[in-house]
Amino acid sequence: MAFVRGKLDGLSNRQAVIAAGYSLAGAKQQGTNLMKHPGIRAELLKGGFDLEISQRAVAVMFRRSAGRWEAASPAMPKRVYSSAIEFLVDAMNCEDLPVSLRIRFAAALLPYQHRKMGG
């Protein structure tokens, strides 16, 4: 299935739905629905997709407290970060975190490190 291939290639739910040929309208909701389907979940697991890593998991890895970023995970090298960028760099390089999560941190860091070309 094209949706599963897209997810295994690292696309977001919405992007995988669009790549699979679904309509742009409602693509985000359709992606959420497809991710709940037992058959799709089984195919993703067969392909090595980590269903436990989600955007919510990334969000709880750090929190903003009193103007500073705090790591919620003991795996992080520092406890307090002065900026989100500093946190993202450490998270991306933290070998104790799953690779799939480190890739998400790297992707989140891209807009801060590389400006858009041609625009």
GROMACS elastic network, one bead per residue, 0.5 to 0.9 nm:
[ bonds ]
;  ai    aj funct       b0    kb
    1     4     6  0.54971   500
    1     5     6  0.64719   500
    1     6     6  0.88369   500
    1    20     6  0.78121   500
    1    40     6  0.85178   500
    1    43     6  0.89356   500
    2     5     6  0.50276   500
    2     6     6  0.61315   500
    2     7     6  0.86655   500
    2    16     6  0.75381   500
    2    17     6  0.81519   500
    2    19     6  0.71118   500
    2    21     6  0.81964   500
    3     6     6  0.51049   500
    3     7     6  0.62936   500
    3     8     6  0.86624   500
    3    13     6  0.82029   500
    3    15     6  0.88446   500
    3    16     6  0.50792   500
    3    17     6  0.56828   500
    3    18     6  0.83645   500
    3    19     6  0.70732   500
    3    20     6  0.51458   500
    3    21     6  0.87277   500
    3    31     6  0.84810   500
    3    34     6  0.83124   500
    3    40     6  0.85196   500
    4     7     6  0.51116   500
    4     8     6  0.61201   500
    4     9     6  0.85259   500
    4    16     6  0.75593   500
    4    20     6  0.86848   500
    4    40     6  0.67674   500
    4    41     6  0.86759   500
    4    43     6  0.70221   500
    4    44     6  0.62552   500
    4    47     6  0.86729   500
    5     8     6  0.50956   500
    5     9     6  0.61383   500
    5    10     6  0.88024   500
    5    11     6  0.89270   500
    5    16     6  0.78691   500
    5    20     6  0.86747   500
    5    44     6  0.85278   500
    5    47     6  0.88588   500
    6     9     6  0.50215   500
    6    10     6  0.65149   500
    6    11     6  0.54583   500
    6    12     6  0.80549   500
    6    13     6  0.83858   500
    6    15     6  0.76051   500
    6    17     6  0.79513   500
    6    19     6  0.68810   500
    6    20     6  0.75526   500
    7    10     6  0.51289   500
    7    11     6  0.50183   500
    7    12     6  0.66159   500
    7    13     6  0.69034   500
    7    15     6  0.85184   500
    7    16     6  0.59148   500
    7    44     6  0.77405   500
    7    49     6  0.79620   500
    8    11     6  0.73620   500
    8    44     6  0.69992   500
    8    47     6  0.68699   500
    8    48     6  0.78468   500
    8    49     6  0.63041   500
    9    16     6  0.89140   500
   10    16     6  0.86300   500
   10   100     6  0.89552   500
   11    14     6  0.78482   500
   11    15     6  0.55889   500
   11    16     6  0.55146   500
   11    19     6  0.89867   500
   12    15     6  0.51086   500
   12    16     6  0.60090   500
   12    17     6  0.85077   500
   12    31     6  0.83923   500
   13    16     6  0.51984   500
   13    17     6  0.61849   500
   13    18     6  0.87411   500
   13    27     6  0.80879   500
   13    28     6  0.66132   500
   13    29     6  0.87751   500
   13    30     6  0.82045   500
   13    32     6  0.66929   500
   13    34     6  0.83967   500
   13    35     6  0.76944   500
   14    17     6  0.51642   500
   14    18     6  0.63289   500
   14    19     6  0.86247   500
   14    24     6  0.84950   500
   14    26     6  0.87418   500
   14    27     6  0.52465   500
   14    29     6  0.78503   500
   14    30     6  0.76014   500
   14    31     6  0.54207   500
   14    32     6  0.81764   500
   15    18     6  0.51720   500
   15    19     6  0.60587   500
   15    20     6  0.85079   500
   15    27     6  0.79419   500
   15    28     6  0.82946   500
   15    31     6  0.83750   500
   16    20     6  0.60315   500
   16    21     6  0.87574   500
   16    27     6  0.88790   500
   16    31     6  0.74054   500
   17    20     6  0.50499   500
   17    21     6  0.66273   500
   17    22     6  0.56411   500
   17    23     6  0.79980   500
   17    24     6  0.83258   500
   17    27     6  0.59869   500
   17    28     6  0.77841   500
   17    30     6  0.70116   500
   17    31     6  0.57392   500
   17    34     6  0.85728   500
   18    21     6  0.52228   500
   18    22     6  0.51590   500
   18    23     6  0.64863   500
   18    24     6  0.62570   500
   18    27     6  0.65955   500
   19    22     6  0.73947   500
   21    24     6  0.88226   500
   22    25     6  0.84874   500
   22    26     6  0.88972   500
   22    27     6  0.69408   500
   22    30     6  0.83928   500
   23    26     6  0.70261   500
   23    27     6  0.63076   500
   24    27     6  0.51580   500
   24    28     6  0.83827   500
   25    28     6  0.82371   500
   26    29     6  0.53749   500
   26    30     6  0.60795   500
   26    31     6  0.85868   500
   27    31     6  0.60321   500
   27    32     6  0.86318   500
   28    31     6  0.51514   500
   28    32     6  0.64137   500
   28    33     6  0.87737   500
   29    32     6  0.50661   500
   29    33     6  0.62219   500
   29    34     6  0.86306   500
   30    33     6  0.50039   500
   30    34     6  0.60805   500
   30    35     6  0.85756   500
   31    34     6  0.50939   500
   31    35     6  0.61623   500
   31    36     6  0.87806   500
   32    35     6  0.52209   500
   32    36     6  0.66222   500
   33    36     6  0.53076   500
   33    37     6  0.67489   500
   34    37     6  0.52081   500
   34    38     6  0.87186   500
   34    40     6  0.68415   500
   34    41     6  0.84674   500
   35    38     6  0.80407   500
   35    40     6  0.65988   500
   35    41     6  0.63983   500
   36    39     6  0.88290   500
   36    40     6  0.76846   500
   36    41     6  0.70127   500
   37    40     6  0.54212   500
   37    41     6  0.62020   500
   37    42     6  0.86892   500
   38    41     6  0.50333   500
   38    42     6  0.60854   500
   38    43     6  0.86629   500
   39    42     6  0.51055   500
   39    43     6  0.63078   500
   39    44     6  0.86747   500
   40    43     6  0.50674   500
   40    44     6  0.61322   500
   40    45     6  0.85759   500
   41    44     6  0.50712   500
   41    45     6  0.61712   500
   41    46     6  0.86351   500
   41    49     6  0.88345   500
   41    51     6  0.78174   500
   42    45     6  0.51258   500
   42    46     6  0.62295   500
   42    47     6  0.86711   500
   43    46     6  0.50371   500
   43    47     6  0.62643   500
   43    48     6  0.88001   500
   43    49     6  0.87189   500
   44    47     6  0.50213   500
   44    48     6  0.63948   500
   44    49     6  0.51562   500
   44    50     6  0.79683   500
   44    51     6  0.79155   500
   45    48     6  0.50622   500
   45    49     6  0.51730   500
   45    50     6  0.69253   500
   45    51     6  0.73843   500
   46    49     6  0.74385   500
   49    52     6  0.89364   500
   49   100     6  0.86098   500
   50    53     6  0.58749   500
   50    54     6  0.86780   500
   50   100     6  0.74291   500
   51    54     6  0.71591   500
   52    57     6  0.80025   500
   53    56     6  0.80513   500
   53    57     6  0.59390   500
   53    58     6  0.76141   500
   53    98     6  0.87225   500
   53   100     6  0.74756   500
   53   101     6  0.66416   500
   54    57     6  0.50774   500
   54    58     6  0.65578   500
   54    59     6  0.87703   500
   54   101     6  0.83791   500
   55    58     6  0.50330   500
   55    59     6  0.62346   500
   55    60     6  0.88199   500
   55   104     6  0.86099   500
   56    60     6  0.63318   500
   56    61     6  0.87591   500
   57    60     6  0.53701   500
   57    61     6  0.65001   500
   57   101     6  0.87276   500
   58    61     6  0.52729   500
   58    62     6  0.77062   500
   58   101     6  0.73056   500
   58   104     6  0.80040   500
   58   105     6  0.79540   500
   59    62     6  0.63053   500
   59    63     6  0.76048   500
   60    63     6  0.67473   500
   60    71     6  0.87237   500
   60    72     6  0.67811   500
   60    73     6  0.85847   500
   61    70     6  0.85982   500
   61    71     6  0.60328   500
   61    72     6  0.50119   500
   61    73     6  0.58225   500
   62    69     6  0.65771   500
   62    70     6  0.54607   500
   62    72     6  0.50323   500
   62    73     6  0.74857   500
   62    84     6  0.89350   500
   62    87     6  0.82198   500
   63    68     6  0.83489   500
   63    69     6  0.57155   500
   63    70     6  0.54365   500
   63    71     6  0.67188   500
   63    72     6  0.70197   500
   64    67     6  0.62827   500
   64    68     6  0.55603   500
   64    70     6  0.61673   500
   64    71     6  0.89647   500
   64    84     6  0.89348   500
   65    68     6  0.53299   500
   65    69     6  0.61585   500
   65    70     6  0.67461   500
   66    69     6  0.82910   500
   67    82     6  0.80488   500
   67    83     6  0.89099   500
   68    80     6  0.68252   500
   68    81     6  0.60580   500
   68    82     6  0.52806   500
   68    83     6  0.67527   500
   68    84     6  0.85992   500
   69    79     6  0.85201   500
   69    80     6  0.57512   500
   69    82     6  0.60352   500
   69    83     6  0.61962   500
   69    84     6  0.64790   500
   69    87     6  0.74078   500
   70    73     6  0.89745   500
   70    78     6  0.84951   500
   70    79     6  0.57428   500
   70    81     6  0.59391   500
   70    82     6  0.86496   500
   70    87     6  0.84110   500
   71    74     6  0.74524   500
   71    75     6  0.87597   500
   71    76     6  0.65810   500
   71    77     6  0.89464   500
   71    78     6  0.73096   500
   71    79     6  0.52735   500
   71    80     6  0.62656   500
   71    81     6  0.76028   500
   71    87     6  0.77673   500
   72    75     6  0.88155   500
   72    76     6  0.82362   500
   72    79     6  0.78480   500
   73    76     6  0.58981   500
   73    79     6  0.84029   500
   74    77     6  0.78693   500
   74    78     6  0.86173   500
   74    79     6  0.78508   500
   75    78     6  0.87417   500
   75    91     6  0.88963   500
   75    94     6  0.74154   500
   75    95     6  0.85947   500
   75    96     6  0.59213   500
   75    97     6  0.70394   500
   76    79     6  0.69214   500
   76    87     6  0.87449   500
   76    90     6  0.71424   500
   76    91     6  0.66107   500
   76    94     6  0.65495   500
   76    96     6  0.79925   500
   76    97     6  0.84605   500
   77    90     6  0.70977   500
   77    91     6  0.84338   500
   77    94     6  0.74216   500
   78    81     6  0.71547   500
   78    87     6  0.85989   500
   78    90     6  0.82797   500
   80    87     6  0.84769   500
   81    84     6  0.71639   500
   81    85     6  0.87937   500
   81    86     6  0.63728   500
   81    87     6  0.58955   500
   82    85     6  0.85912   500
   82    86     6  0.69614   500
   82    87     6  0.80514   500
   83    86     6  0.53156   500
   83    87     6  0.65008   500
   83    88     6  0.87667   500
   84    87     6  0.50230   500
   84    88     6  0.60750   500
   84    89     6  0.86447   500
   84   109     6  0.89337   500
   85    88     6  0.50238   500
   85    89     6  0.61955   500
   85    90     6  0.86722   500
   85   109     6  0.67025   500
   85   112     6  0.73623   500
   85   113     6  0.87958   500
   86    89     6  0.53136   500
   86    90     6  0.64147   500
   86    91     6  0.86514   500
   87    90     6  0.52410   500
   87    91     6  0.60173   500
   87    92     6  0.84762   500
   88    92     6  0.59114   500
   88    93     6  0.85224   500
   88   102     6  0.89014   500
   88   105     6  0.56845   500
   88   106     6  0.70858   500
   88   108     6  0.75441   500
   88   109     6  0.62208   500
   89    92     6  0.51548   500
   89    93     6  0.63104   500
   89    94     6  0.86260   500
   89   105     6  0.76746   500
   89   106     6  0.74294   500
   89   109     6  0.73528   500
   90    93     6  0.51519   500
   90    94     6  0.59266   500
   91    94     6  0.50741   500
   91    95     6  0.85237   500
   91    97     6  0.76603   500
   91   101     6  0.85913   500
   91   102     6  0.63811   500
   91   105     6  0.64928   500
   91   106     6  0.83434   500
   92    95     6  0.82755   500
   92    97     6  0.84450   500
   92    99     6  0.86497   500
   92   101     6  0.79689   500
   92   103     6  0.67747   500
   92   104     6  0.79867   500
   92   105     6  0.53405   500
   92   106     6  0.55383   500
   92   109     6  0.87071   500
   93    96     6  0.89438   500
   93    97     6  0.86694   500
   93   102     6  0.71041   500
   93   106     6  0.88270   500
   94    97     6  0.58743   500
   94    98     6  0.88180   500
   94   102     6  0.74749   500
   95    98     6  0.75367   500
   95    99     6  0.79736   500
   95   102     6  0.84584   500
   96    99     6  0.88932   500
   97   100     6  0.84121   500
   97   101     6  0.66959   500
   97   102     6  0.65821   500
   98   101     6  0.53762   500
   98   102     6  0.63435   500
   98   103     6  0.87771   500
   99   103     6  0.61123   500
   99   104     6  0.86669   500
  100   103     6  0.52013   500
  100   104     6  0.65371   500
  100   105     6  0.89519   500
  101   104     6  0.50662   500
  101   105     6  0.64120   500
  101   106     6  0.87191   500
  102   105     6  0.50640   500
  102   106     6  0.62366   500
  102   107     6  0.86606   500
  103   107     6  0.61762   500
  103   108     6  0.86025   500
  104   107     6  0.50304   500
  104   108     6  0.61564   500
  104   109     6  0.85888   500
  105   108     6  0.50279   500
  105   109     6  0.61991   500
  105   110     6  0.88520   500
  106   109     6  0.50475   500
  106   110     6  0.64045   500
  107   110     6  0.53229   500
  107   111     6  0.80250   500
  108   111     6  0.69498   500
  108   112     6  0.81315   500
  109   112     6  0.55168   500
  109   113     6  0.63888   500
  109   114     6  0.86609   500
  110   113     6  0.51755   500
  110   114     6  0.57288   500
  110   115     6  0.82637   500
  111   114     6  0.55629   500
  111   115     6  0.63108   500
  111   116     6  0.76817   500
  112   115     6  0.72757   500
  114   117     6  0.85439   500
  116   119     6  0.62713   500
